[in-house]
């Protein structure tokens, strides 16, 4: 692809546009850092069993935690009314309740914070005309997705307050996937605003880079199902699972589709298949890009992406074999975001930067 410009690169308008892009890009990278922390704290909240410790959704008033003994007792009493306390944590002390409360409170505080950190600068950049015309719909879409994510978070928590002792794996996987989509979309926009040292790659490279990003989102969804079912604790050997490459009894539940969402064995097996698929596609992408575009930035990024996928596979295997300790479980979840973020940036890089107003892309 070649780009023709309607004005010289030294014009004040172009310099101002590039400066505005740099400011918006820095803001989006800050958003990515907060999102990364938010998703990690969410993982810790799940792994410590803290997600149901706050039994009400108070988007504004909930930012203030209990401040005295009476308020702590009131909050603890609300938790004692749900099945998780009665069946799992019955008899826990106030200090033990405070431990799980603070994890959930921190998760909700970060979620509120990222909304403000996104919305307030967005208004400022819009009011001062630092956002290009075609960029605003993308940013508003991410903001809307963030608002939806807040509602999904409560929808998830609500599933564990009446009959269950934990949240629905369907809702947990949805919550994690939407968070990952927000992270991915933010990265794509930020990367599109960055200067690119090389032009767009060929369509084949772009297509496989996009497929890899999509496969990562699907794999994260499957990981959410594994987490929701505690399936990682069920079969802790590799490469065999239940003593076989392909374990038996994968379709015990009726109707058959339920096994792919509700059977710990089937869900873990499908997650493994997803990992193998990612590995093969990333390897093929590295080889094919190296052959088509040798010595280019696109080829070097394909190599690094394969290395990241390989590292994530090693972390996942170690997490499984060690029966999901907290530090490895969080590392596996956090590194999944690293791989997703890099894959999204690689895909956007393969497509090229967003054209500046006044630039026209023409086929070379």
N, C-alpha and C positions, 0 to 999 in steps of 0.2 A: 504494500500500500504506500502511496505517496501522498503528501499533504501540500496543498497550495494555499498561500495566505493572501488576504486582501490588503495587508499592510505590512510594513517592514518590522522586523523583530525588535528594532530599537525604539519604536514609537512609545510614548508615555502610556497610551491605552493598554498596550500589550504588557508593559512592565507592571501596571496596576493590576491587571488580571492575574498575572503570575504571582504577585504579592498576595492578592486575595486568596488564591488557591492554596498558597503555603499556609496562610492563617487557618483556613477551613480544614486543611489536612492535619495540621497540628492538633486542632480541637478534636477531630475524629480519632486520632491516635490516642488522645487522652481518654476518650469514650471507650476505646478498645481495652485499655488498661483496666478501667473500672469494671467493664463487662467480664473480663477475665477473672478479676477478683470475686465478682458477684457469683459467677458460675462455680468457682472453686469453693466458696463458702457454702453455696447450695449443696455441693457434693459432701462437704463435711457435715452439714446439717442432716443430710440423709443418712450418712454412715454412722453418726452418733445417735441416731434415733430421735432427733430433736424437732423434726418437722411438724409435729402435732402439739408442741408445747404451748403454742398460742392459739387458742380455740376461737378467736374472733377476728374478723377483718375490719380493721379501723384504719383506713388509709391516711388519715390526718392525725387523729388523736393517738394512734398507735405508735407514733414516733417517740413518745415519752414512756420510758419503762417504769415499772414500780419504783417508788422513791422511798418507801418506808415499810416497816414490818406488816402493817395492816394491808397495804396494797399487794405485797408479795403473797400474803395468805389468801387474799381474794383471787389472785391469778392462779395460785396453786389449787384452790378449790374448784375452779372452772376445769382445770386439767383432770382433776379426780373424777369428773363426771363422764369421761369418755372411755370407750372400751380398752384403749391402749394402757391406761393406768390400771384398770381393774384386772386385766389379764396378763400384763407383762411387768408393769412397774409398781404394782401394789405394795404399799409400805415404804416407798422411797422417801427420803428426807427432803426438807425444804432446800437444803444446799444442793442436793442432787438434781432437784427440779430446776434450780437456778442455772445450773450448768447447761442443761438442754435448752432452757429458755433463752439464754444469751446467744446461742448459736442461731436460733430462729430469728431472734430480734435483729441481730447483725445482718442476717440475710435480707430481711425486709427493709432495714435501714439503707443498705446498699442499693436495693431495688428502687427505693424512693429517690435516693441520691442520683442515680444514673438518669432518672427521668428529668430532674431539675438540670443536671449538667448538660443534658441534650437540649431541652426545650428553651432554656433561657439564652444561651449563646446563639441558638438558631434564630430566635426573634431578633437578637442584636445584629447578626450577620445579614438577616433579611432587611431590617430597617435601615442599615447603613449601605445596602446594595452591594454587599460583598459576595452574594451568592448568584451564580449565573442562572439564567432563566430555566434551562433544562435540568438543573440540579435540584431545584426545590421539590419537585414531585418525588424524587428518590428519597430525600431527607424526610419529607412528611410521611412517606410510606414506612420508613424505619421507625419514626416516632409513633405512628399508629400501631405498628406491630408491637412496640414496647408497651403501649396501653393495653392491648389485647393480652399480652403476656402477664400483666398484673392480674387480670381477671382469671386467666388460666391457672395462675398460681393458687388463687383462693379456691377455684374449682377443684384443683388437685387436693388441697388440704381438706376440703369439705368431705371428700370421699373416705377419709379415715376417722371421722368424728362420730359416726353413728353405729355402724355394725362391724367395721373392720378395725384391726389393730395397727394397720399401716395404710398408706395411700394406695390407690389403684395404680397398677403398673401401666395401664393405658394412659392415664393422666400424667403420671410421672414422665413417661417417655415423650409425651406431647410437650410438656413443659420444658424439658431439656432440649428437644429439637427446635422449638421456637426460639429459645435463648441462643442456640447455635446459629440459626438462620439470621438473627439480628446481628450477631458477631460477624458472620460471613458477609452480610450485606454492607455493614459498616466498613469492613476491610476492602471490599470491592470498590466502593465509592472513594475511599481514601487513596487507594492505589490508582484509580482512574485520574485523580487530580495530580498525581506525582509526575515529575519529568521522567520520560522513558529514554534510556540510552540507546534503544534499538527500536526499529519499527515493528509493526504487527507481524506475527508469525503467519504461516500458511493456515488455511482453514482446517486441515487435518489436525495440526497441533492444537489449535484452539478448541476443536471438538473434543479431543481426548482429555485436555486439561479441564474442560467443563464436565465431562463424564466423571472424572476423578473427584471433582468437588461434590457432585451429586452423590456418588458412592459413599463419600465420607459422611454426608448428612444422613444417609440411610443407615450407615454403620453406627452412628451416634444414636439414632433412634433405637436400633437393636440393643445397643448398650444400655439405654434407658430401661428397656424391657428386662434385660438381665438384672439390672440393679433393683427394679421394682419387685421382681420375683425372688431376689437373693439367689439367683441361679448360679452365680459364680462360686457359691459355697457348696454346690451339690456334686460337681464332678471336677476334681482338682488334679487331673493328670493330663499330660500332653506328650506326644501327639495323639495318643489313644484317648478315647472318651468312653468310659464304662467298659474298658478293655478292648475296644474295637475302633477302627477308623470311622465306620458309620455305625453308631450304636443302634440297638433295637428299640422297639416300643416308642417310636417317635410320633406315632399317630394314634395314641390310645384314646384321646378325648373325642367326643362326638358333639357336633359335627367336626370334621377334620381341621377346618380353619382355626379352631380354638387352640390347637396345639401350638401354633406359631405365635400365640400371644399369651397363653396361660400355662403351658407345660414348661417347667424349668429346664428339662432335658432338651426339648426341641428348640427352645429359645436360645440356649447356650450353643447348641450345635449350629444353628443358623448364623449366630454371631461369629462363630469360628469360620464358617464358609464365607461370610462377608469379609473377614480379615484376609483369607486366602485370595479372594477375588481382588481386593484392593492391592495386595502385594503383586499379583500377576499383571494387573493393568498398569500399575506404577512402573514396573520393570519394563513392560512393553513400551510405555510412553518414553522412558529414558532412552531405550535403544533406538526407537524410531525417530525421536527428535534429534538424537545425536547423529543419525545418518542423514536426515533431511537438512538439518541446520547446524552443521559442525562448527564449533568454535563460537557460537552465538550465546547471548545471555539466556535465550530460551532453552538451549540445550543444557547449560550449566544449572539453571533452575530445575529442570527435569531431573537431573542427577541428585540435587539436594532434596527434592521432594521424595524421591525413592528412598534416600537415606533416612529421612524423617519417618516414612511409612515403616521401614524396617525397624527403626528404633522403637516406634510405638508397638510393633508386634512383639518385640523382646520384652518391653515393659508389661504388655498384656499377659504374656506367658508367665513372667515372674509373679505378677499379681495373682494369677490363677493358682500356680504351684504353692504359693505361700498363704493361700486361703484368704486373700483380700485384706491384708492389714491396712489400717487407715492411711499411712503415708504412701503406700504403693497404689492404693485405690485412687487417692487424690492425684498422684503423679500421672496415672493412666488417664484420668479425666482431663487434667490440665494439658497434658501433651497432645491429647486428641484435638484440643482447641488450637494448639500451635500448628499441628499438621493441617487442620482445616483452614486456618488463617493464611498459611503459606500457599496452600492449594488455590484458595480464592484469589490471592494476590498474583499468583502465577497465571491463572486463567485470565485475569484482567490485563496482566502484562502481555500475554499472548495476543490479546485483542488490540492493544495499544492504548495510549492515554486518551482521555476525553478531548475532542478537538476544541480549541479555543474559539469563541465567537469570531466569525469572520474567516475561519479556516474551512476548507472544503476537502474532504477525502476523495481521492480518485484512485482507481485501480491502477497498479503499476504493471 
